[in-house]
Amino acid sequence: MGFLLGLAVGLFVATFALLWAAFSMGASLVAYWLLGISGILILSLVFAVLDRIVERFQRDNPGSVSGWFRLDWQYVLRAGRLPAVKPVAVILVAFPVLGDLTSKIDQTTPGFTFIWLGGVTSLIAFGLTWLRCPSSVREYQSFKDFDDVGHSHRWIGWLFRNHEHDYVDRAHILKETIEKKLAVREADVCIPSALGEAFEQVKRKDQDAGPAIVQPINIDRDLFVGFWLEGQPYVIPLQEDDPKIKEKLKELFWIIQSDLLKSRPLSRYLIWGLYATTLALFLIALGMNLAKPVGGLQSLFG
């Protein structure tokens, strides 16, 4: 972890050094774009490492439910979907490379620099949101969105497994599946059966403690997601002929989403900071434009 953090910070500093060198030598605008994109990627890497450190600290020091839920990923995405924000940001940032159009626009308009910088900060926020927001959170705002896609009942099992390393508290999630009777113990399984066969395959995995989710097991049209917790194997059966399969899918979906929505806290705070900076820059530009006509009226009637 320390090596990755050092590497990420080193690359981030190197990118800023290259940007400064490009500015000093009057590099082309394409070079600025390439360096800017690399800077966003490296910033994402830095915060990927820092997020894991903070999440580990939160897991080891659990507290009460946070009252800052409005900073979670669903609200970050909602802010990024505000009408016209993306097009305006792209046009403003691309403005210097539009060639002859620059001569037709008065860049001395009060606050133009602040508006352009606001476009830059909002684009960085968009880029980091795309890179750092968990894929399931970006794709599905609710269970209805997930259900409308028409996935097989097996897909939620793969989703549960594929996000294993994204969870803030894996052990808590696994315990929740047991408490909500989505997962079963080996002692509760009739053998022989498909579920019994799934347990046999889970026990062949070299896991003796956990918490760890093993590769899902596909038997006919059903999927069995096994995991180890406190030295005991469990299986989440996702069977097509289960009369409660729809309710189980919905419950498992929200178990996954509830954890992912509060994941990667430092990345979320950085993105909110960028949006706040964008708003502040736009307000400064607005104030400068309002102050100009007011000053003109004062000189006219003074």
Backbone bond lengths (Angstrom), bond angles and torsions (degrees), N, CA, C in turn:
res aa  C-N    CA-C-N  psi(-1)  N-CA   C-N-CA  omega(-1)  CA-C   N-CA-C  phi
1 M - - - 1.455 - - 1.528 110.42 -
2 G 1.346 115.84 -44.88 1.463 120.02 179.95 1.511 112.04 -62.82
3 F 1.352 115.55 -39.19 1.474 118.96 179.17 1.525 110.64 -63.62
4 L 1.343 116.82 -44.79 1.461 120.57 179.85 1.514 111.39 -62.21
5 L 1.341 116.07 -41.11 1.456 120.07 179.12 1.526 110.91 -63.39
6 G 1.338 116.20 -44.64 1.466 119.86 178.35 1.514 111.83 -62.49
7 L 1.346 116.43 -42.49 1.472 120.74 178.73 1.516 110.77 -62.95
8 A 1.331 117.05 -44.11 1.464 121.01 -178.30 1.524 111.01 -63.58
9 V 1.335 116.59 -45.61 1.461 120.01 -179.93 1.523 110.42 -64.28
10 G 1.335 116.51 -40.53 1.470 120.36 178.52 1.519 111.93 -60.99
11 L 1.327 117.00 -44.50 1.459 120.95 179.07 1.524 110.99 -65.73
12 F 1.326 115.98 -37.65 1.464 120.39 179.48 1.531 110.68 -63.97
13 V 1.329 117.04 -45.32 1.465 121.42 178.14 1.523 110.42 -63.59
14 A 1.340 116.55 -39.93 1.467 120.53 179.39 1.526 111.40 -62.86
15 T 1.339 116.29 -38.28 1.459 119.96 178.69 1.520 111.46 -63.57
16 F 1.332 116.78 -43.86 1.454 119.72 177.77 1.530 111.35 -63.87
17 A 1.337 116.04 -35.97 1.461 119.52 177.66 1.527 110.29 -64.03
18 L 1.333 116.42 -41.38 1.465 120.60 178.81 1.532 110.88 -65.85
19 L 1.341 116.50 -39.92 1.464 119.76 177.59 1.533 110.96 -61.91
20 W 1.317 116.31 -41.92 1.460 120.08 178.92 1.529 111.04 -64.97
21 A 1.351 115.71 -41.03 1.461 119.79 178.64 1.529 110.56 -64.79
22 A 1.341 116.43 -41.07 1.467 120.15 179.11 1.523 110.36 -63.31
23 F 1.329 116.91 -40.57 1.454 120.78 178.62 1.535 110.98 -64.94
24 S 1.316 116.69 -42.38 1.464 120.81 -177.96 1.527 111.56 -65.69
25 M 1.327 116.63 -35.46 1.475 120.60 -176.43 1.527 112.22 -94.88
26 G 1.331 117.60 3.58 1.463 120.25 178.31 1.509 113.06 65.84
27 A 1.336 117.55 48.39 1.465 121.69 -178.58 1.526 110.52 -67.29
28 S 1.340 115.16 165.83 1.461 120.45 -179.29 1.526 110.12 -71.23
29 L 1.341 115.91 160.15 1.453 120.99 -179.16 1.526 111.90 -66.52
30 V 1.337 116.77 -28.75 1.465 120.09 176.73 1.521 109.96 -61.92
31 A 1.353 115.55 -39.65 1.466 119.75 178.01 1.516 110.91 -61.93
32 Y 1.340 116.91 -38.92 1.464 120.17 177.91 1.523 110.92 -63.06
33 W 1.335 116.45 -42.53 1.460 120.36 178.71 1.526 111.08 -60.69
34 L 1.343 116.53 -47.61 1.464 120.70 -178.92 1.526 111.54 -62.69
35 L 1.324 115.84 -42.93 1.460 119.44 178.72 1.529 111.02 -67.71
36 G 1.327 116.14 -36.23 1.468 119.30 178.32 1.514 111.71 -64.69
37 I 1.350 116.89 -42.92 1.471 120.38 178.50 1.517 110.60 -63.67
38 S 1.339 116.55 -43.41 1.462 119.19 178.40 1.524 110.51 -63.59
39 G 1.334 116.58 -35.53 1.462 119.68 177.67 1.518 112.06 -62.62
40 I 1.355 117.31 -41.58 1.465 121.39 178.38 1.526 110.33 -63.70
41 L 1.337 117.20 -42.37 1.464 120.91 179.51 1.527 110.92 -63.11
42 I 1.324 115.89 -42.92 1.458 119.43 -179.57 1.523 110.83 -69.09
43 L 1.336 116.97 -39.04 1.461 120.44 175.98 1.522 110.18 -60.39
44 S 1.322 116.03 -38.88 1.461 120.48 177.38 1.522 110.76 -62.57
45 L 1.338 116.72 -40.69 1.462 120.77 178.60 1.525 111.10 -64.68
46 V 1.325 116.57 -42.99 1.466 120.64 178.00 1.527 110.09 -57.45
47 F 1.331 116.88 -48.29 1.455 120.13 -176.05 1.525 112.15 -75.44
48 A 1.327 118.04 -21.80 1.464 119.95 173.69 1.529 109.57 -63.28
49 V 1.323 116.02 -42.15 1.473 120.14 179.15 1.526 110.31 -70.20
50 L 1.329 116.50 -46.87 1.468 119.96 -178.22 1.532 111.43 -63.18
51 D 1.335 116.77 -36.97 1.462 120.37 178.58 1.524 111.28 -60.77
52 R 1.337 116.75 -42.28 1.458 119.87 -179.25 1.524 111.07 -64.64
53 I 1.345 116.46 -36.50 1.462 120.27 178.44 1.520 110.31 -64.73
54 V 1.347 116.52 -46.36 1.468 120.71 -179.29 1.525 110.55 -65.63
55 E 1.336 117.68 -41.77 1.463 120.64 179.79 1.528 111.23 -63.31
56 R 1.328 116.34 -38.46 1.464 119.46 177.55 1.525 110.59 -64.27
57 F 1.329 116.42 -40.12 1.470 120.45 177.84 1.526 110.38 -63.90
58 Q 1.348 117.21 -43.36 1.458 120.89 179.44 1.522 111.35 -63.61
59 R 1.336 116.27 -38.04 1.464 120.24 179.64 1.528 111.11 -67.00
60 D 1.333 116.50 -38.66 1.460 120.78 -178.85 1.521 112.75 -78.84
61 N 1.338 116.10 -18.19 1.461 120.84 -179.35 1.529 109.86 -129.90
62 P 1.327 117.75 67.75 1.471 120.24 -176.70 1.520 111.05 -65.45
63 G 1.329 114.72 141.66 1.463 120.20 178.05 1.507 110.03 -126.42
64 S 1.317 116.07 -164.24 1.457 121.03 178.29 1.525 109.94 -74.21
65 V 1.327 115.87 169.86 1.462 120.82 179.62 1.531 109.34 -62.54
66 S 1.321 115.76 131.45 1.461 120.35 -176.33 1.522 110.92 -70.79
67 G 1.339 115.27 141.40 1.454 119.87 175.57 1.514 112.56 -89.11
68 W 1.347 115.47 3.43 1.466 120.55 -177.86 1.524 111.29 -99.66
69 F 1.339 116.53 35.33 1.465 119.93 -176.32 1.527 112.56 -64.30
70 R 1.346 117.03 -21.04 1.462 118.87 -179.94 1.526 112.82 -74.04
71 L 1.320 116.18 -0.11 1.467 120.15 172.81 1.526 110.96 -98.13
72 D 1.340 117.46 3.72 1.466 120.85 -178.92 1.525 111.28 -70.45
73 W 1.338 114.51 172.00 1.465 119.93 -171.38 1.521 113.81 -60.70
74 Q 1.350 118.13 -34.69 1.468 118.26 -177.13 1.521 111.13 -62.50
75 Y 1.336 117.07 -32.42 1.460 120.40 179.30 1.530 111.08 -79.87
76 V 1.329 116.74 -31.08 1.474 119.97 173.63 1.525 109.54 -60.70
77 L 1.339 115.64 -46.54 1.466 120.00 179.86 1.524 111.32 -64.64
78 R 1.330 116.39 -37.86 1.464 120.15 179.45 1.528 110.95 -63.33
79 A 1.333 116.72 -39.65 1.466 120.82 178.03 1.522 110.78 -65.18
80 G 1.333 116.96 -38.10 1.455 120.47 -179.56 1.509 114.07 -72.85
81 R 1.351 116.59 -13.98 1.474 120.31 -179.25 1.522 112.53 -96.75
82 L 1.330 118.04 7.91 1.461 119.99 178.55 1.527 109.88 -57.87
83 P 1.332 118.94 137.24 1.467 122.16 -176.78 1.521 112.27 -55.34
84 A 1.321 115.29 135.89 1.468 124.38 171.13 1.522 114.16 73.34
85 V 1.345 118.72 -5.00 1.464 118.62 -177.80 1.524 111.22 -66.63
86 K 1.335 117.20 -46.51 1.459 119.57 -178.17 1.524 112.61 -64.47
87 P 1.356 119.28 -50.47 1.466 118.67 179.83 1.522 112.84 -58.02
88 V 1.337 116.68 -42.28 1.457 120.04 -179.15 1.515 110.29 -63.41
89 A 1.329 116.33 -43.02 1.464 119.98 -179.19 1.533 110.76 -62.38
90 V 1.332 116.71 -45.39 1.465 119.75 -178.77 1.524 110.93 -63.49
91 I 1.331 117.08 -44.44 1.472 120.24 -178.63 1.524 110.80 -63.70
92 L 1.333 116.48 -43.04 1.461 119.43 -178.45 1.517 112.05 -64.77
93 V 1.328 116.93 -41.84 1.455 119.70 -178.59 1.520 110.95 -72.76
94 A 1.356 116.56 -34.76 1.456 119.61 179.72 1.519 112.22 -80.02
95 F 1.313 117.17 -9.20 1.458 122.29 -174.24 1.534 113.66 -49.84
96 P 1.352 119.50 -46.33 1.464 119.15 -177.77 1.525 114.57 -62.66
97 V 1.342 118.54 -19.33 1.465 119.60 -177.67 1.525 111.84 -101.02
98 L 1.317 117.56 12.12 1.463 120.07 -178.28 1.521 113.38 -86.40
99 G 1.309 116.23 5.74 1.459 120.30 172.37 1.510 114.21 67.41
100 D 1.338 116.61 -120.74 1.462 121.91 -173.43 1.525 113.54 -63.04
101 L 1.325 116.94 -21.81 1.462 118.68 -179.34 1.527 111.79 -63.35
102 T 1.333 116.55 -27.83 1.462 119.19 -178.26 1.525 111.62 -63.23
103 S 1.335 116.61 -29.54 1.460 119.22 -178.83 1.527 111.74 -76.09
104 K 1.349 117.33 -14.85 1.461 121.05 -178.02 1.528 112.40 -96.27
105 I 1.338 116.00 -5.38 1.450 119.68 -178.72 1.517 109.49 -115.64
106 D 1.298 116.15 132.26 1.463 121.32 -177.69 1.527 109.62 -78.25
107 Q 1.337 115.60 102.89 1.449 120.21 -179.14 1.528 112.05 -77.71
108 T 1.324 116.51 -4.72 1.471 119.14 178.13 1.528 111.71 -89.56
109 T 1.346 116.46 3.50 1.467 119.67 176.12 1.522 109.02 -53.63
110 P 1.325 118.25 133.87 1.464 120.50 -178.69 1.530 111.82 -52.59
111 G 1.329 116.11 126.69 1.452 120.63 176.90 1.512 114.81 83.73
112 F 1.342 119.14 5.17 1.462 119.96 -177.59 1.523 110.95 -57.81
113 T 1.339 117.05 -43.05 1.462 120.40 180.00 1.520 111.34 -60.47
114 F 1.343 116.48 -40.11 1.465 119.71 -180.00 1.529 110.97 -67.39
115 I 1.345 116.20 -37.59 1.477 119.48 177.88 1.523 110.01 -64.77
116 W 1.327 116.65 -42.85 1.468 120.44 -179.52 1.526 110.49 -64.68
117 L 1.330 117.54 -42.78 1.465 120.84 178.31 1.528 110.93 -64.00
118 G 1.350 116.23 -35.14 1.458 119.67 175.70 1.524 111.75 -63.53
119 G 1.331 116.75 -37.20 1.461 120.39 175.11 1.517 111.51 -63.22
120 V 1.332 116.43 -39.49 1.466 120.80 179.18 1.525 110.86 -64.45
121 T 1.340 117.65 -47.98 1.466 120.23 -178.30 1.529 111.96 -64.46
122 S 1.336 117.05 -36.55 1.465 118.76 178.79 1.527 111.35 -69.42
123 L 1.340 117.18 -36.55 1.467 119.25 177.04 1.519 111.45 -66.12
124 I 1.332 117.13 -38.76 1.463 120.33 176.41 1.528 109.24 -62.14
125 A 1.338 116.54 -41.01 1.468 120.39 177.80 1.529 111.03 -61.26
126 F 1.349 117.46 -42.69 1.472 120.67 177.72 1.517 110.72 -60.81
127 G 1.341 115.65 -46.23 1.460 119.88 -178.28 1.517 112.45 -61.91
128 L 1.324 117.01 -45.11 1.460 120.32 -179.98 1.524 111.45 -68.19
129 T 1.333 117.82 -33.58 1.462 120.22 176.72 1.522 110.17 -62.88
130 W 1.307 116.86 -44.20 1.462 120.78 -179.79 1.528 111.40 -65.11
131 L 1.340 116.61 -36.40 1.462 120.69 -177.16 1.526 113.01 -80.59
132 R 1.332 118.05 -33.50 1.458 120.82 -170.49 1.529 114.44 -106.18
133 C 1.316 118.43 -22.37 1.462 119.72 179.95 1.539 109.73 -72.45
134 P 1.344 119.84 129.23 1.469 121.23 178.67 1.524 111.38 -54.32
135 S 1.314 115.62 140.51 1.468 121.22 -172.78 1.528 112.34 -58.53
136 S 1.330 118.55 -39.73 1.471 120.39 -178.79 1.516 111.67 -64.79
137 V 1.335 116.74 -35.57 1.461 120.53 179.15 1.523 109.95 -68.18
138 R 1.342 117.10 -39.37 1.472 120.30 178.18 1.523 111.50 -65.84
139 E 1.319 116.95 -37.28 1.467 120.74 -171.65 1.530 113.00 -85.44
140 Y 1.328 117.41 -32.80 1.462 120.06 -173.83 1.528 110.10 -128.71
141 Q 1.331 116.77 113.06 1.456 120.32 176.32 1.526 111.93 -80.92
142 S 1.315 116.68 -21.46 1.462 121.10 -178.34 1.523 108.72 -154.22
143 F 1.341 115.59 171.34 1.458 119.16 177.20 1.524 110.81 -64.17
144 K 1.317 116.92 -31.06 1.467 120.07 177.71 1.533 110.47 -60.66
145 D 1.342 116.89 -42.44 1.464 119.85 177.45 1.521 110.54 -60.62
146 F 1.330 115.92 -42.01 1.464 120.82 179.16 1.523 110.68 -65.05
147 D 1.329 116.14 -45.28 1.460 121.31 -176.91 1.523 111.65 -68.14
148 D 1.341 116.95 -35.38 1.464 120.64 -178.33 1.526 112.86 -66.05
149 V 1.337 116.70 -24.01 1.471 119.55 178.73 1.529 110.29 -66.12
150 G 1.340 116.79 -28.67 1.461 120.74 178.19 1.515 113.68 85.68
151 H 1.333 116.87 31.31 1.460 120.14 178.26 1.525 111.00 -62.86
152 S 1.320 115.27 154.10 1.457 120.77 169.49 1.527 108.88 -66.37
153 H 1.337 116.57 156.52 1.471 120.33 177.04 1.526 111.49 -60.83
154 R 1.333 116.83 -18.34 1.461 120.35 -178.63 1.534 112.72 -77.60
155 W 1.333 116.84 -22.97 1.461 120.11 -171.87 1.530 112.59 -62.77
156 I 1.320 117.74 -36.40 1.463 120.24 -177.87 1.531 110.63 -62.59
157 G 1.343 116.38 -30.57 1.466 120.16 177.57 1.521 111.85 -66.16
158 W 1.334 116.29 -41.76 1.460 119.96 176.69 1.519 110.94 -67.78
159 L 1.326 116.44 -35.91 1.463 120.61 177.71 1.528 109.80 -63.35
160 F 1.323 116.03 -42.74 1.462 122.12 178.78 1.526 110.59 -60.23
161 R 1.316 116.27 -41.77 1.480 120.70 -178.79 1.523 111.84 -75.80
162 N 1.325 117.68 -42.22 1.463 120.37 -174.52 1.521 113.27 -67.60
163 H 1.340 117.23 -23.38 1.472 120.66 178.75 1.528 111.87 -92.61
164 E 1.314 117.01 12.75 1.469 120.45 -175.06 1.533 112.61 -51.47
165 H 1.328 116.70 -42.50 1.461 120.29 -175.78 1.532 112.83 -87.84
166 D 1.335 116.94 0.11 1.469 120.71 177.39 1.523 112.28 -94.90
167 Y 1.337 116.77 -15.53 1.456 119.41 -174.10 1.528 111.32 -69.17
168 V 1.325 114.96 141.22 1.473 120.68 175.45 1.521 109.88 -68.95
169 D 1.335 116.90 -44.80 1.467 121.77 -178.17 1.524 108.70 -136.92
170 R 1.326 115.50 91.78 1.464 120.91 -176.19 1.525 111.61 -63.12
171 A 1.342 116.74 -42.20 1.468 120.26 -178.09 1.530 110.58 -61.66
172 H 1.326 117.30 -40.26 1.469 120.71 179.85 1.525 110.87 -63.46
173 I 1.322 116.73 -40.56 1.469 120.81 179.99 1.527 110.35 -64.32
174 L 1.331 116.52 -44.28 1.461 120.05 -179.34 1.534 110.82 -64.49
175 K 1.330 116.14 -40.39 1.469 119.45 177.07 1.525 110.80 -63.13
176 E 1.320 116.47 -36.60 1.461 120.39 -179.30 1.521 111.39 -65.00
177 T 1.335 117.29 -37.48 1.473 119.58 177.55 1.528 110.83 -65.13
178 I 1.339 116.49 -32.02 1.470 119.98 177.86 1.523 109.99 -72.55
179 E 1.347 116.11 -46.28 1.466 121.01 -178.27 1.527 111.88 -61.82
180 K 1.332 116.88 -33.65 1.464 120.81 -178.71 1.520 112.56 -93.07
181 K 1.339 114.67 12.30 1.470 122.36 173.87 1.528 113.22 60.72
182 L 1.318 115.22 31.67 1.467 119.33 172.63 1.521 110.52 -87.77
183 A 1.336 116.45 -30.88 1.465 122.07 179.21 1.523 109.12 -104.84
184 V 1.325 115.97 148.56 1.472 121.07 -179.74 1.516 110.00 -121.79
185 R 1.351 115.67 154.21 1.463 122.32 175.88 1.528 109.64 -89.74
186 E 1.308 114.91 159.48 1.461 118.76 -179.93 1.526 111.17 -63.41
187 A 1.340 117.29 -33.72 1.460 120.93 -177.98 1.523 112.40 -64.82
188 D 1.333 117.57 -20.29 1.467 121.58 -177.96 1.525 112.88 -94.51
189 V 1.336 116.59 6.47 1.466 120.81 -173.27 1.516 110.45 -104.89
190 C 1.330 115.29 135.86 1.463 120.82 174.50 1.530 109.09 -82.26
191 I 1.305 116.96 132.35 1.460 121.65 179.98 1.530 106.93 -120.43
192 P 1.328 120.92 134.72 1.477 125.97 2.80 1.533 111.91 -83.83
193 S 1.309 114.72 148.75 1.462 122.72 175.33 1.524 107.19 -168.86
194 A 1.338 116.45 169.88 1.459 119.96 178.04 1.523 110.49 -61.88
195 L 1.328 115.89 -37.50 1.458 120.26 179.21 1.524 111.02 -67.66
196 G 1.349 115.44 -38.38 1.466 119.33 176.33 1.514 111.62 -64.19
197 E 1.328 116.72 -39.53 1.457 121.05 177.04 1.531 110.78 -63.55
198 A 1.346 115.91 -38.49 1.462 119.41 177.86 1.525 110.94 -62.74
199 F 1.339 117.06 -40.62 1.459 120.03 178.33 1.526 111.03 -62.80
200 E 1.314 116.79 -39.38 1.465 119.66 179.16 1.527 110.36 -61.65
201 Q 1.316 116.53 -39.96 1.470 119.37 179.21 1.528 111.45 -70.36
202 V 1.325 116.54 -37.05 1.465 119.86 178.21 1.522 109.83 -62.50
203 K 1.346 117.74 -41.75 1.461 121.58 -176.93 1.524 112.26 -69.68
204 R 1.328 116.41 -18.57 1.468 118.48 176.68 1.521 111.54 -75.29
205 K 1.335 116.10 -19.06 1.456 119.70 177.87 1.527 108.99 -69.02
206 D 1.295 115.83 141.62 1.466 120.94 -175.63 1.527 110.55 -80.46
207 Q 1.328 115.81 68.26 1.466 122.09 178.20 1.525 107.61 -129.69
208 D 1.314 116.28 130.54 1.456 118.36 -179.38 1.526 112.69 -129.38
209 A 1.324 117.69 4.99 1.455 119.68 -179.54 1.523 111.30 -143.39
210 G 1.326 116.69 -64.98 1.455 120.93 -177.63 1.512 110.28 90.11
211 P 1.320 120.58 -166.49 1.475 123.18 -0.21 1.531 111.82 -73.78
212 A 1.326 116.08 131.70 1.456 120.79 179.14 1.523 109.54 -152.84
213 I 1.322 115.52 139.43 1.463 121.86 178.39 1.523 107.63 -101.18
214 V 1.317 117.14 127.21 1.461 120.49 -178.26 1.522 110.15 -91.71
215 Q 1.320 115.56 169.58 1.462 121.39 -179.71 1.524 110.41 -59.15
216 P 1.356 118.28 126.91 1.473 119.90 179.57 1.531 111.99 -56.15
217 I 1.305 114.43 148.48 1.468 121.45 -176.99 1.518 108.63 -110.77
218 N 1.319 116.48 123.08 1.470 122.22 -178.73 1.526 109.09 -100.16
219 I 1.327 116.31 119.23 1.463 121.54 176.64 1.527 107.42 -125.80
220 D 1.342 115.36 114.32 1.472 121.68 -174.62 1.533 109.36 55.15
221 R 1.347 118.05 -121.10 1.470 121.00 -177.55 1.535 112.12 -100.42
222 D 1.332 115.61 11.27 1.462 120.43 -177.03 1.527 111.01 -112.77
223 L 1.344 114.83 158.72 1.465 120.73 178.53 1.525 108.10 -127.95
224 F 1.326 114.84 138.67 1.457 121.27 179.86 1.528 107.96 -124.48
225 V 1.336 115.26 119.18 1.454 121.14 -178.52 1.517 108.53 -102.02
226 G 1.331 116.47 111.17 1.455 120.51 -178.83 1.519 112.19 -97.42
227 F 1.316 115.53 152.04 1.462 119.39 174.25 1.529 109.17 -152.14
228 W 1.333 114.12 160.40 1.459 121.88 176.78 1.514 108.87 -111.05
229 L 1.327 115.62 135.60 1.464 121.14 177.50 1.521 108.64 -144.84
230 E 1.321 115.63 120.88 1.463 122.48 179.77 1.521 111.43 53.95
231 G 1.322 114.44 41.40 1.456 120.48 175.55 1.511 115.69 80.07
232 Q 1.349 117.97 2.80 1.457 121.75 -178.23 1.527 110.82 -115.53
233 P 1.352 117.21 138.72 1.466 120.00 177.10 1.528 111.36 -85.16
234 Y 1.320 115.48 143.28 1.464 122.60 175.24 1.517 107.96 -135.32
235 V 1.334 115.51 159.01 1.466 120.73 178.30 1.528 109.16 -136.43
236 I 1.343 115.54 135.20 1.466 121.46 171.78 1.532 106.91 -99.72
237 P 1.326 119.03 107.79 1.462 120.45 -179.67 1.536 111.30 -84.80
238 L 1.314 115.75 128.11 1.468 121.53 175.79 1.526 106.78 -117.92
239 Q 1.345 115.16 87.82 1.457 121.85 -172.28 1.523 111.20 -107.90
240 E 1.300 114.91 133.37 1.456 121.33 -173.89 1.522 112.41 -60.18
241 D 1.344 117.73 -35.69 1.469 119.83 -176.68 1.532 113.04 -89.47
242 D 1.318 117.55 9.13 1.465 121.55 177.02 1.537 108.21 -72.50
243 P 1.339 118.98 120.78 1.472 120.13 -178.25 1.532 113.23 -64.53
244 K 1.335 117.56 -19.38 1.464 121.37 -179.90 1.522 112.50 -104.20
245 I 1.339 117.03 19.59 1.458 119.53 -174.21 1.524 112.37 -62.59
246 K 1.336 118.43 -36.91 1.464 120.98 -178.90 1.532 110.84 -65.01
247 E 1.343 116.30 -42.60 1.463 119.95 178.48 1.523 111.22 -65.74
248 K 1.336 116.71 -37.49 1.463 120.22 179.30 1.530 111.31 -67.48
249 L 1.317 115.75 -39.80 1.471 119.44 177.75 1.522 110.32 -61.20
250 K 1.319 116.53 -44.29 1.464 120.66 -179.39 1.526 110.99 -64.07
251 E 1.325 116.97 -43.56 1.470 120.84 -179.88 1.523 111.24 -63.78
252 L 1.334 116.22 -44.10 1.464 119.93 -179.46 1.526 110.78 -67.34
253 F 1.314 117.03 -36.73 1.464 120.94 177.38 1.524 110.77 -58.63
254 W 1.335 117.07 -46.89 1.465 119.78 -176.59 1.520 112.34 -74.51
255 I 1.324 118.06 -26.18 1.467 120.33 172.67 1.525 109.69 -63.00
256 I 1.341 115.60 -43.86 1.465 120.77 178.95 1.517 110.49 -65.38
257 Q 1.340 115.94 -51.23 1.462 120.48 -175.11 1.526 112.39 -63.50
258 S 1.326 116.89 -40.93 1.461 120.14 -176.09 1.518 111.65 -60.00
259 D 1.326 116.25 -35.48 1.465 119.27 178.15 1.523 111.18 -76.80
260 L 1.339 116.82 -43.76 1.464 120.53 -176.15 1.528 112.05 -66.31
261 L 1.336 117.37 -31.09 1.465 120.45 -177.52 1.526 112.44 -62.18
262 K 1.330 116.97 -28.42 1.465 119.69 -179.29 1.532 112.16 -106.32
263 S 1.328 116.78 13.73 1.463 120.47 179.66 1.525 111.03 -79.26
264 R 1.331 116.10 165.77 1.467 124.66 175.77 1.535 112.11 51.01
265 P 1.328 116.89 59.27 1.471 120.65 -172.24 1.521 114.18 -61.69
266 L 1.333 118.76 -42.72 1.467 119.68 -176.84 1.527 111.21 -64.75
267 S 1.329 116.79 -36.65 1.465 119.91 177.42 1.518 110.42 -63.62
268 R 1.332 116.49 -41.06 1.469 119.81 178.67 1.519 110.82 -64.08
269 Y 1.336 117.00 -43.06 1.462 119.48 -179.12 1.527 111.44 -65.58
270 L 1.339 116.27 -37.56 1.463 119.50 177.90 1.529 110.61 -63.10
271 I 1.336 116.91 -43.71 1.463 120.81 -179.18 1.529 110.46 -64.65
272 W 1.338 116.46 -42.96 1.466 118.75 176.30 1.526 110.90 -61.57
273 G 1.347 116.73 -37.51 1.458 120.04 177.40 1.520 111.90 -63.31
274 L 1.335 116.23 -37.89 1.464 119.95 178.22 1.527 111.24 -67.35
275 Y 1.342 116.92 -40.17 1.464 119.60 177.36 1.526 111.05 -65.93
276 A 1.339 116.52 -38.54 1.467 119.81 177.75 1.530 110.11 -64.89
277 T 1.341 116.61 -39.15 1.462 120.64 177.38 1.521 110.80 -64.19
278 T 1.341 116.31 -41.62 1.464 120.85 177.40 1.523 110.88 -58.92
279 L 1.331 116.26 -47.13 1.469 120.47 179.73 1.526 110.71 -61.50
280 A 1.334 116.82 -43.13 1.465 120.45 -179.45 1.530 111.08 -62.94
281 L 1.325 116.96 -42.12 1.463 120.76 180.00 1.526 111.11 -64.82
282 F 1.335 116.76 -41.75 1.464 120.04 178.30 1.528 111.22 -65.10
283 L 1.336 116.91 -38.67 1.468 120.10 179.20 1.529 111.22 -67.34
284 I 1.334 116.23 -36.46 1.474 119.62 176.67 1.530 109.90 -63.08
285 A 1.352 115.19 -44.89 1.464 119.58 179.43 1.531 110.51 -62.87
286 L 1.322 116.59 -41.30 1.461 120.50 178.46 1.524 110.68 -62.38
287 G 1.328 115.70 -43.91 1.452 119.36 178.99 1.517 112.50 -61.91
288 M 1.331 116.74 -39.77 1.466 120.45 178.80 1.517 110.94 -65.15
289 N 1.326 117.73 -38.73 1.465 120.67 179.49 1.522 112.29 -71.24
290 L 1.337 116.35 -33.46 1.463 119.40 177.08 1.526 111.10 -73.55
291 A 1.333 115.75 -33.48 1.465 119.34 -177.90 1.520 111.69 -69.27
292 K 1.337 117.15 -31.01 1.466 119.87 -177.01 1.525 112.01 -64.01
293 P 1.356 120.39 -52.36 1.464 118.83 178.21 1.529 113.04 -64.94
294 V 1.338 117.42 -32.25 1.461 119.78 177.26 1.510 110.43 -64.39
295 G 1.337 116.46 -41.43 1.460 120.31 176.57 1.505 111.78 -63.52
296 G 1.329 117.86 -36.12 1.452 121.37 179.05 1.519 111.76 -66.91
297 L 1.349 116.42 -38.91 1.458 119.89 178.95 1.542 110.69 -67.54
298 Q 1.317 115.74 -37.54 1.464 118.72 179.18 1.532 111.51 -63.54
299 S 1.340 116.31 -40.41 1.466 118.78 179.71 1.532 110.97 -71.16
300 L 1.380 116.37 -28.93 1.454 119.85 -178.90 1.524 111.59 -71.45
301 F 1.366 114.58 -41.95 1.470 118.18 -175.99 1.529 112.71 -99.94
302 G 1.349 116.08 -3.87 1.467 117.84 -179.92 1.485 111.78 -80.25
